[in-house]
Amino acid sequence: MLTEDRAVGSLERMLHLRKAPVIGTLPANDLAVVAEAARPRAFRSGDVLLREDERVTAATFIVEGRVRLSRNGQPIGVLEAGSGLGGIGVLARTTAAWTAVAETDALVLELDADSFLDLLEDHFEILRHFLRETCRQVIGYWRALPAGTPALIADLRQTEARALRDLDLVERIFFLRQVTPFDRASINALAELARGLHEVQLQPGQRLWEEGDPARHVMLIVNGRVHCEGRDGFTLLGGPGVPLGALEAVAGLPRWYDAVVKQPLTALSGEIEMLFDVFEDNLDMALQFQSAMSQWALALAQKVAELEPDRLTELAGVTPVPNAPG
């Protein structure tokens, strides 16, 4: 029975959340924390759950019913029981990319934005899980784009720093302060990160890694260019400000492209576990990184929706609308 008065206990909430993307892959103890914070809510057919270009106020997980998605007045698809909605918008701290309307009466579990962000602040392992899964989404959307599509890098400032043999601590902090998503971090957080990085100098033709290699470190390009190319047609020319290799390192995935130095390279390199240690000590920096990756995922999802709508429905778990405009 679908009613606002229906009780949904903690165990039942866990069972429903276990079916949801991203959250459903949390370890049991962490999933129980999320289930305790989530609250059941009923929507009637025709009710609006999300409105395009309005602030996302909650992450929603569908327990019963169907929710129809549209963008710019055009149908995209339908979400059914086990699907999630709005979580990426909460993490990105941005407005909704789609409008979501209950196609039938629907029962959902809802986690309001403040409670969601409080959970991440109080439970670093949950935040680390979302960082990993968001970076996996970015890679999935990026690889779904047709070969040759211009790279969408989330507001990275292409800063031409001087290529010095030894950047001192102040120069490293100044450089990091110009790189999204570290541009709003505290000086103390940047100093901790800067101390964990070491400078490398490489010449044209040197290979940083090959596709399939384990991704255990990230390289922040200070100066120079790196040509990246994958067997699936992916290409990227990485320049100053690009945190090369960060996506797959945070996602816990192998390298998905070859990386070869194109122009004399100065970079700051660090192990990914060092970055997670800095994030755990500086949660504001970690949340800013999460927000930037989530914004990137949304931008790529919208690009995929424009160019490869069938791939978007596959990646996002959306049931296509029959005869929907492409």
NORRA-V268569 format. One record per pair of residues at least 4 apart in sequence whose ideal C-beta (glycine too) atoms are under 7 Angstrom apart, sorted by the first residue. I is the first residue (numbers start at 1). J is the second residue. Records with the same first field share a line. If there is no record, write none. Layout:
BEGIN
I: J ; J
END
This chain:
BEGIN
1: 6
2: 42 ; 64 ; 105 ; 107
3: 42
4: 42
6: 40
8: 12 ; 13 ; 40
9: 13
10: 14 ; 35 ; 36
11: 15
12: 16
13: 17 ; 35 ; 38 ; 109
14: 18 ; 31 ; 32 ; 35
16: 61 ; 63 ; 109
17: 23 ; 24 ; 31 ; 34 ; 35 ; 38 ; 61 ; 109
18: 24 ; 31
19: 24 ; 82
20: 24 ; 61 ; 82 ; 84
21: 84 ; 317
22: 84 ; 87 ; 130 ; 133
23: 34 ; 84
26: 30 ; 31 ; 34 ; 126 ; 129
27: 31
28: 32
30: 34 ; 123 ; 125 ; 126 ; 129
31: 35
32: 36
33: 37 ; 119 ; 123 ; 126
34: 38 ; 111 ; 119
37: 111 ; 115 ; 119
38: 109 ; 110 ; 111
39: 109 ; 110
40: 107 ; 109
41: 108 ; 110
42: 107
43: 47 ; 49 ; 102 ; 106 ; 108
44: 102 ; 105
45: 102 ; 103 ; 104 ; 105
46: 101 ; 102
47: 102
48: 99 ; 101
49: 60 ; 67 ; 85 ; 100 ; 102
50: 56 ; 85 ; 86 ; 96 ; 98 ; 99 ; 100
51: 96 ; 99
52: 71 ; 96 ; 97 ; 98 ; 99
53: 95 ; 96
54: 95 ; 96
55: 95
56: 86 ; 89 ; 90 ; 95 ; 96 ; 113
57: 112 ; 113
58: 86 ; 90 ; 110 ; 111 ; 112 ; 113
59: 84 ; 86 ; 87 ; 90 ; 111 ; 116
60: 84 ; 85 ; 86 ; 108 ; 110
61: 84 ; 108 ; 109
62: 67 ; 79 ; 80 ; 81 ; 82 ; 83 ; 106 ; 108
63: 81 ; 107 ; 108 ; 109
64: 81 ; 106 ; 107
65: 102 ; 104 ; 105 ; 106 ; 107
66: 78 ; 80 ; 103 ; 104 ; 106
67: 78 ; 79 ; 85 ; 100 ; 101 ; 102 ; 103 ; 106
68: 75 ; 78 ; 101 ; 103
69: 76 ; 77 ; 79 ; 98 ; 100 ; 318
70: 74 ; 75 ; 76 ; 98 ; 99
71: 76 ; 97 ; 98 ; 305
74: 325
75: 321 ; 324
76: 98 ; 305 ; 318 ; 324
77: 313 ; 318 ; 319 ; 320 ; 321
78: 103 ; 318 ; 319 ; 321
79: 83 ; 85 ; 318
80: 319
83: 317
85: 100
86: 90
87: 91
88: 92 ; 294 ; 297 ; 298
89: 94 ; 96
90: 113 ; 116
91: 130 ; 134 ; 290 ; 291 ; 294
92: 291 ; 294 ; 295 ; 298
93: 291
94: 295 ; 298
97: 298 ; 301 ; 302
102: 106
111: 115 ; 116
112: 116
113: 117
114: 118
115: 119
116: 120
117: 121
118: 122
119: 123 ; 126
120: 126 ; 127 ; 130 ; 287
121: 283
123: 127
124: 128 ; 280
125: 129
126: 130
127: 131 ; 286 ; 290
128: 132 ; 276
129: 133
130: 134 ; 290
131: 135 ; 250 ; 289 ; 290 ; 293
132: 136 ; 250 ; 251 ; 252
133: 137
134: 138 ; 290 ; 293 ; 294 ; 297
135: 139 ; 247 ; 250 ; 251 ; 293
136: 140 ; 251 ; 253
137: 141 ; 297
138: 142 ; 247 ; 293 ; 296 ; 297 ; 300
139: 143 ; 247 ; 248 ; 251 ; 253 ; 256
140: 144 ; 315
141: 297 ; 300 ; 301 ; 304 ; 315
142: 300
143: 232 ; 234
144: 304 ; 308 ; 311 ; 315
145: 149 ; 303 ; 304 ; 307 ; 308
146: 307 ; 308
147: 233
149: 307
151: 236
152: 299 ; 300 ; 303
153: 242
154: 180 ; 292 ; 295 ; 296 ; 299
155: 180
156: 179 ; 180 ; 241 ; 242
157: 178 ; 179 ; 180 ; 241
158: 239 ; 240 ; 241
159: 175 ; 178 ; 240 ; 241
160: 223 ; 240
161: 175 ; 222 ; 223 ; 240
163: 222 ; 223 ; 264 ; 266
164: 171
165: 201
166: 199
167: 171 ; 172 ; 199
169: 173 ; 191 ; 194
170: 174
171: 175
172: 176 ; 194 ; 197 ; 268
173: 177 ; 187 ; 190 ; 191 ; 194
175: 179 ; 222
176: 182 ; 190 ; 193 ; 194
177: 182 ; 183 ; 190
178: 183 ; 241
179: 183 ; 220 ; 241 ; 243
180: 292
181: 288 ; 289 ; 292
182: 190 ; 285
184: 288
185: 189 ; 190 ; 282 ; 284 ; 285 ; 288
186: 190 ; 282 ; 284
187: 191
188: 192
189: 193 ; 278 ; 282 ; 285
190: 194
191: 195
192: 196 ; 278 ; 281 ; 282
193: 197 ; 278
196: 270 ; 274 ; 278
197: 268 ; 269 ; 270
198: 269
199: 266 ; 268
200: 267 ; 269
201: 266
202: 206 ; 261 ; 265
203: 261 ; 264
204: 261 ; 262 ; 263 ; 264
205: 260 ; 261
206: 261
207: 260
208: 219 ; 226 ; 259 ; 261
209: 213 ; 255 ; 259
210: 255 ; 258
211: 230 ; 231 ; 255 ; 256 ; 257 ; 258
212: 254 ; 255
213: 254 ; 255
214: 254
215: 245 ; 248 ; 249 ; 253 ; 254 ; 255
216: 249 ; 271 ; 272
217: 245 ; 249 ; 269 ; 270 ; 271 ; 272
218: 243 ; 244 ; 245 ; 246 ; 249 ; 270 ; 272 ; 275
219: 244 ; 245 ; 267 ; 269
220: 243 ; 267 ; 268
221: 226 ; 238 ; 239 ; 240 ; 241 ; 242 ; 244 ; 265 ; 267
222: 240 ; 266 ; 267 ; 268
223: 240 ; 266
224: 261 ; 263 ; 264 ; 265 ; 266
225: 237 ; 238 ; 239 ; 262 ; 263
226: 238 ; 244 ; 259 ; 260 ; 261 ; 262 ; 265
227: 237 ; 260 ; 262
228: 235 ; 236 ; 238 ; 257 ; 258 ; 259
229: 234 ; 235 ; 257 ; 258
230: 234 ; 256 ; 257
234: 257
237: 262
238: 242 ; 244
244: 259
245: 249
246: 250
247: 251
248: 253 ; 254 ; 255 ; 256
249: 272
250: 272
261: 265
270: 274 ; 275
272: 276
273: 277
274: 278
275: 279
276: 280
277: 281
278: 282 ; 285
279: 285 ; 286 ; 289
282: 286
283: 287
284: 288
285: 289
286: 290
287: 291
288: 292
289: 293
290: 294
291: 295
292: 296
293: 297
294: 298
295: 299
296: 300
297: 301
298: 302
299: 303
300: 304
301: 305 ; 312 ; 316
302: 306
303: 307
304: 308 ; 311 ; 312
305: 309 ; 312
308: 312
309: 313 ; 326
310: 314
311: 315
312: 316
313: 318 ; 320
320: 324
END
